[in-house]
């Protein structure tokens, strides 16, 4: 019987999804932080501008588009102080056959990801 992905494993998976998008869009990674309690997850450079990207993984019924406004306010201040842009990437993850069920190790998964949401 397969085990559910841990919160950290879901976070890694979400970071891979977002990281691939950033790479495809031509971002150069300056820093990657996979710790759940450290922000931002990505520090990237594009067009001579620094970009901070916050990544959050959730599973149904949580909405990947929702974020912690207190954290966002802190990150906006952090980005402004460094003349950087800030984006949020919420990734919803579920079981491959039924999004309403949790994702399982070594099995297909479903993702709900609407791309980067630019906040600054």
Wavefront OBJ file of the C-alpha trace (Angstrom):
o trace
v 0.000 0.000 0.000
v 1.377 3.391 -0.987
v 1.905 6.100 1.588
v 0.699 9.691 1.314
v 3.268 12.322 0.419
v 4.458 14.290 3.430
v 4.078 18.071 3.468
v 7.820 18.377 2.741
v 7.548 15.971 -0.236
v 4.589 17.935 -1.603
v 6.665 21.100 -1.195
v 9.559 19.548 -3.181
v 7.151 18.489 -5.925
v 5.608 21.971 -6.105
v 9.085 23.517 -6.244
v 9.989 21.232 -9.158
v 6.843 22.288 -11.037
v 7.507 26.001 -10.459
v 11.263 25.673 -11.030
v 10.679 24.101 -14.459
v 8.426 27.018 -15.413
v 11.025 29.558 -14.282
v 13.761 27.755 -16.230
v 11.590 27.640 -19.377
v 10.984 31.392 -19.041
v 14.717 32.102 -18.944
v 15.289 32.842 -15.263
v 18.776 32.306 -13.812
v 18.659 30.779 -10.335
v 20.683 32.663 -7.727
v 19.305 30.744 -4.764
v 16.960 27.842 -4.076
v 15.559 27.177 -0.614
v 13.506 24.022 -0.110
v 12.946 24.453 3.644
v 9.235 24.862 4.400
v 9.909 27.587 6.965
v 12.317 29.703 4.881
v 11.233 32.263 2.312
v 11.491 32.876 -0.569
v 11.929 29.471 -2.208
v 13.530 30.896 -5.354
v 15.755 33.912 -5.876
v 16.185 34.340 -9.601
v 17.525 36.870 -12.064
v 15.931 37.925 -15.340
v 16.439 41.109 -17.330
v 18.902 42.358 -14.683
v 16.147 42.280 -12.037
v 16.013 40.061 -8.976
v 12.815 38.044 -8.539
v 11.667 36.373 -5.317
v 9.227 33.480 -5.723
v 7.207 32.011 -2.849
v 5.999 28.447 -3.443
v 3.204 26.771 -1.495
v 1.831 23.249 -1.966
v -1.672 22.383 -0.775
v -4.027 19.474 -1.234
v -7.776 19.458 -1.746
v -9.910 21.038 -0.336
v -7.413 23.890 0.220
v -7.257 26.508 -2.539
v -3.746 26.949 -4.012
v -4.561 30.555 -4.957
v -4.946 31.621 -1.307
v -1.927 32.806 0.645
v -0.943 34.064 4.084
v -1.346 37.849 3.845
v 0.958 38.459 6.819
v 3.763 36.529 5.130
v 3.119 38.319 1.844
v 3.334 41.716 3.556
v 6.715 40.770 5.085
v 7.970 39.517 1.726
v 6.772 42.674 -0.052
v 8.826 44.758 2.389
v 11.811 42.429 1.877
v 11.512 42.664 -1.920
v 11.090 46.459 -1.927
v 14.207 46.874 0.218
v 16.153 44.938 -2.411
v 14.448 46.464 -5.449
v 13.194 43.005 -6.382
v 9.976 41.665 -7.859
v 7.829 39.206 -5.894
v 5.656 36.349 -7.135
v 3.494 33.731 -5.441
v 3.124 30.219 -6.857
v 0.391 28.104 -5.271
v 0.292 24.479 -6.397
v -2.625 22.176 -5.612
v -1.722 18.483 -5.547
v -3.951 15.424 -5.465
v -4.056 11.764 -6.402
v -3.767 11.057 -10.131
v -7.116 9.272 -10.381
v -9.026 11.526 -7.972
v -7.899 15.069 -7.121
v -9.988 14.921 -3.949
v -7.687 12.246 -2.531
v -4.151 12.902 -1.258
v -1.165 12.323 -3.556
v 0.619 9.028 -2.918
v 4.285 8.098 -3.164
v 5.279 6.428 -6.440
v 1.881 7.062 -8.042
v 0.562 9.541 -10.571
v -0.613 12.876 -9.226
v -2.888 15.682 -10.377
v -1.776 19.292 -10.193
v -3.691 22.547 -10.151
v -1.287 25.371 -10.947
v -2.270 28.660 -12.556
v 1.240 30.046 -12.920
v 3.022 32.823 -11.107
v 0.936 35.521 -9.445
v 2.967 38.744 -9.431
v 2.534 40.724 -6.224
v 5.239 43.340 -6.735
l 1 2 3 4 5 6 7 8 9 10 11 12 13 14 15 16 17 18 19 20 21 22 23 24 25 26 27 28 29 30 31 32 33 34 35 36 37 38 39 40 41 42 43 44 45 46 47 48 49 50 51 52 53 54 55 56 57 58 59 60 61 62 63 64 65 66 67 68 69 70 71 72 73 74 75 76 77 78 79 80 81 82 83 84 85 86 87 88 89 90 91 92 93 94 95 96 97 98 99 100 101 102 103 104 105 106 107 108 109 110 111 112 113 114 115 116 117 118 119 120
